[in-house]
Amino acid sequence: MQEKQNKIGIWIDFDKAVVIKASEEMKTIESNIEHFNVHGGSRSKASNGPQDNVSESKLLARNKQQQHDFFVEIIKEVNPKDSVVIFGPAEAKLGLKKAFLDNSSFKHNTIPVETADSMTENQMKDWVRNY
């Protein structure tokens, strides 16, 4: 017996993702990605003393790991047999597509990516239904 292929839409930005299934069941996944705003370090009291620098490479590595964890949580909600479309306003949608394609279960799937503005839940449901 073949498993039924579901149509799933994923609206995503770097704050949250909303997984919308054809049954119009919705699940919101919060990202927990920290938004860094580095302003630089502070000066030492000694005239030629060290400056307290914020390690940009450490912040970028932590941000990349947080994005990876976020994408893994989203992928857990999708069956490899499902038909998936990713949409949203930010570049997060491209990162999610890459995470899907890096996952061996999804590497043969065609996953379209569409640009869309912020939407209400009803607009998201309509968008997926009409896609």
Backbone hydrogen bonds in HBPLUS format (Angstrom, degrees):
<---DONOR---> <-ACCEPTOR-->    atom                        ^
c    i                          cat <-CA-CA->   ^        H-A-AA   ^      H-
h    n   atom  resd res      DA  || num        DHA   H-A  angle D-A-AA Bond
n    s   type  num  typ     dist DA aas  dist angle  dist       angle   num
A0083-SER N   A0006-ASN O   2.73 MM  77  5.97 163.4  1.75 163.4 169.3     1
A0022-ALA N   A0007-LYS O   2.98 MM  15  5.29 115.0  2.41 157.0 172.5     2
A0008-ILE N   A0083-SER O   2.75 MM  75  5.99 165.5  1.77 171.1 170.5     3
A0085-VAL N   A0008-ILE O   2.98 MM  77  6.46 144.0  2.11 154.7 165.5     4
A0009-GLY N   A0020-ILE O   2.85 MM  11  5.09 164.2  1.88 152.4 156.4     5
A0020-ILE N   A0009-GLY O   2.76 MM  11  5.09 176.3  1.76 167.1 167.3     6
A0010-ILE N   A0085-VAL O   2.88 MM  75  6.32 152.9  1.95 158.8 166.4     7
A0087-PHE N   A0010-ILE O   2.87 MM  77  6.11 167.5  1.89 149.1 151.0     8
A0011-TRP N   A0018-VAL O   2.98 MM   7  5.18 154.6  2.04 152.0 150.7     9
A0018-VAL N   A0011-TRP O   2.78 MM   7  5.18 158.6  1.83 152.8 159.8    10
A0012-ILE N   A0087-PHE O   2.96 MM  75  6.42 143.5  2.10 144.9 156.5    11
A0013-ASP N   A0016-LYS O   3.06 MM   3  5.76 157.7  2.11 165.4 172.5    12
A0031-SER N   A0015-ASP O   2.93 MM  16  5.21 162.1  1.96 140.7 135.0    13
A0017-ALA N   A0029-ILE O   2.86 MM  12  5.17 147.6  1.97 141.9 152.6    14
A0029-ILE N   A0017-ALA O   2.77 MM  12  5.17 165.8  1.79 157.5 161.9    15
A0019-VAL N   A0027-LYS O   2.84 MM   8  5.20 166.1  1.86 155.4 154.4    16
A0027-LYS N   A0019-VAL O   2.97 MM   8  5.20 146.0  2.09 139.2 149.5    17
A0021-LYS N   A0025-GLU O   2.95 MM   4  5.35 171.8  1.95 160.3 163.0    18
A0024-GLU N   A0021-LYS O   2.68 MM   3  5.17 149.3  1.77 122.9 128.2    19
A0052-ASP N   A0042-SER O   3.06 MM  10  5.27 170.9  2.06 156.4 156.1    20
A0049-GLY N   A0046-ALA O   3.12 MM   3  4.74 167.7  2.14 104.9 106.1    21
A0059-LEU N   A0055-SER O   3.15 MM   4  6.51 157.1  2.20 149.2 155.5    22
A0060-LEU N   A0056-GLU O   2.89 MM   4  6.13 160.2  1.93 152.8 158.1    23
A0061-ALA N   A0057-SER O   2.94 MM   4  6.06 156.4  2.00 142.3 148.9    24
A0062-ARG N   A0058-LYS O   2.94 MM   4  6.11 160.0  1.98 146.7 152.1    25
A0063-ASN N   A0059-LEU O   2.88 MM   4  6.06 157.5  1.93 146.9 153.6    26
A0064-LYS N   A0060-LEU O   2.87 MM   4  6.06 158.2  1.92 148.2 154.0    27
A0065-GLN N   A0061-ALA O   2.99 MM   4  6.23 155.9  2.05 146.9 153.1    28
A0066-GLN N   A0062-ARG O   2.93 MM   4  6.17 155.1  1.99 148.5 155.4    29
A0067-GLN N   A0063-ASN O   2.93 MM   4  6.20 155.9  1.99 150.2 156.5    30
A0068-HIS N   A0064-LYS O   2.97 MM   4  6.20 160.1  2.01 146.1 151.7    31
A0069-ASP N   A0065-GLN O   2.95 MM   4  6.20 163.6  1.98 150.9 154.6    32
A0070-PHE N   A0066-GLN O   3.00 MM   4  6.17 154.3  2.06 144.6 151.7    33
A0071-PHE N   A0067-GLN O   2.90 MM   4  6.18 163.8  1.93 157.7 161.2    34
A0072-VAL N   A0068-HIS O   2.94 MM   4  6.19 155.8  1.99 152.4 159.3    35
A0073-GLU N   A0069-ASP O   3.10 MM   4  6.33 155.1  2.17 144.8 150.7    36
A0074-ILE N   A0070-PHE O   3.18 MM   4  6.54 150.7  2.27 146.3 154.0    37
A0075-ILE N   A0071-PHE O   2.95 MM   4  6.20 163.9  1.97 153.5 157.6    38
A0076-LYS N   A0072-VAL O   3.09 MM   4  6.29 145.4  2.22 146.8 154.9    39
A0077-GLU N   A0074-ILE O   2.95 MM   3  5.54 153.4  2.03 115.7 123.6    40
A0078-VAL N   A0075-ILE O   3.06 MM   3  5.40 167.4  2.07 116.2 120.1    41
A0082-ASP N   A0079-ASN O   2.86 MM   3  5.37 163.5  1.88 123.0 128.7    42
A0086-ILE N   A0112-PRO O   3.00 MM  26  6.33 174.4  2.01 161.6 162.5    43
A0114-GLU N   A0086-ILE O   2.85 MM  28  6.30 158.2  1.90 156.5 164.0    44
A0088-GLY N   A0114-GLU O   3.31 MM  26  6.88 140.1  2.48 145.7 155.7    45
A0116-ALA N   A0088-GLY O   3.09 MM  28  4.58 162.6  2.12 104.8 108.0    46
A0094-LEU N   A0091-GLU O   3.02 MM   3  5.52 136.4  2.21 111.9 122.3    47
A0095-GLY N   A0091-GLU O   3.40 MM   4  6.84 154.4  2.47 148.2 155.1    48
A0096-LEU N   A0092-ALA O   2.92 MM   4  6.18 154.6  1.98 152.9 160.0    49
A0097-LYS N   A0093-LYS O   3.05 MM   4  6.25 156.0  2.11 139.2 145.4    50
A0098-LYS N   A0094-LEU O   3.06 MM   4  6.29 160.7  2.09 145.4 150.4    51
A0099-ALA N   A0095-GLY O   2.96 MM   4  6.21 152.7  2.03 143.6 151.4    52
A0100-PHE N   A0096-LEU O   2.90 MM   4  6.22 152.9  1.97 151.9 159.0    53
A0101-LEU N   A0097-LYS O   2.95 MM   4  6.26 164.4  1.97 154.5 158.1    54
A0102-ASP N   A0098-LYS O   2.83 MM   4  6.02 139.5  2.00 145.6 157.2    55
A0103-ASN N   A0099-ALA O   3.18 MM   4  6.30 125.9  2.49 134.4 146.3    56
A0103-ASN N   A0100-PHE O   3.09 MM   3  5.23 141.6  2.24 100.1 111.3    57
A0106-PHE N   A0103-ASN O   2.94 MM   3  5.61 150.9  2.02 122.3 130.2    58
A0109-ASN N   A0106-PHE O   2.87 MM   3  5.26 163.7  1.90 121.0 126.6    59
A0124-MET N   A0120-THR O   2.97 MM   4  6.28 154.2  2.04 151.2 158.5    60
A0125-LYS N   A0121-GLU O   2.98 MM   4  6.29 160.8  2.02 151.2 155.8    61
A0126-ASP N   A0122-ASN O   2.98 MM   4  6.19 164.8  2.00 149.5 153.5    62
A0127-TRP N   A0123-GLN O   2.87 MM   4  6.00 157.4  1.92 146.9 153.4    63
A0128-VAL N   A0124-MET O   3.01 MM   4  6.29 163.9  2.03 155.3 157.8    64
A0129-ARG N   A0125-LYS O   2.93 MM   4  6.09 163.4  1.95 151.8 157.2    65
A0130-ASN N   A0126-ASP O   2.91 MM   4  6.02 153.9  1.97 150.6 156.8    66
A0131-TYR N   A0127-TRP O   3.02 MM   4  5.99 116.1  2.44 136.3 151.6    67
A0131-TYR N   A0128-VAL O   3.27 MM   3  5.12 147.8  2.38  95.9 105.3    68
